[in-house]
Amino acid sequence: MIRNILFKIFFFLGIIGISILFLPALILPKKITLVGGKIMGYWAKICLKIFLSVKINIIGKENIITNEKFFIACSHQSMF
């Protein structure tokens, strides 16, 4: 219960802070906006590991094609 509350506090405060920090990125190049998205993903990963002890396991990462654009859809825990 306490871990869940701490997670929510730190997670949402971090997401709000990152969103405010990268708000000017809406008029800047796309690469800067993508950096903000990556930071949000890292923040979620850190909060999940520290507060909820969630183990993140990515299977098949070596099969991703790096020279093409694509969309990854997750069936669970889609914040990643």
GIKA-V200001 format. One record per residue. N is the residue number from 0. PSI is psi in radians with two decimals (* if undefined). Layout:
n->N psi->PSI
n->N psi->PSI
This chain:
n->0 psi->-0.86
n->1 psi->-0.69
n->2 psi->-0.67
n->3 psi->-0.75
n->4 psi->-0.77
n->5 psi->-0.71
n->6 psi->-0.86
n->7 psi->-0.73
n->8 psi->-0.94
n->9 psi->-0.72
n->10 psi->-0.90
n->11 psi->-0.63
n->12 psi->-0.70
n->13 psi->-0.78
n->14 psi->-0.72
n->15 psi->-0.77
n->16 psi->-0.77
n->17 psi->-0.71
n->18 psi->-0.75
n->19 psi->-0.72
n->20 psi->-0.68
n->21 psi->0.20
n->22 psi->-0.73
n->23 psi->-0.28
n->24 psi->-0.24
n->25 psi->-0.44
n->26 psi->0.04
n->27 psi->3.07
n->28 psi->2.72
n->29 psi->-0.58
n->30 psi->-0.64
n->31 psi->-0.69
n->32 psi->-0.71
n->33 psi->-0.60
n->34 psi->-0.73
n->35 psi->-0.71
n->36 psi->-0.69
n->37 psi->-0.71
n->38 psi->-0.69
n->39 psi->-0.70
n->40 psi->-0.76
n->41 psi->-0.69
n->42 psi->-0.76
n->43 psi->-0.75
n->44 psi->-0.77
n->45 psi->-0.81
n->46 psi->-0.73
n->47 psi->-0.72
n->48 psi->-0.78
n->49 psi->-0.88
n->50 psi->-0.59
n->51 psi->-0.01
n->52 psi->0.69
n->53 psi->2.27
n->54 psi->2.17
n->55 psi->2.17
n->56 psi->2.02
n->57 psi->2.04
n->58 psi->2.29
n->59 psi->0.28
n->60 psi->-0.53
n->61 psi->-0.25
n->62 psi->-0.04
n->63 psi->2.29
n->64 psi->2.16
n->65 psi->-0.29
n->66 psi->0.22
n->67 psi->2.73
n->68 psi->2.48
n->69 psi->2.98
n->70 psi->2.31
n->71 psi->2.17
n->72 psi->2.12
n->73 psi->2.49
n->74 psi->-0.41
n->75 psi->2.65
n->76 psi->0.98
n->77 psi->0.03
n->78 psi->-0.24
n->79 psi->*
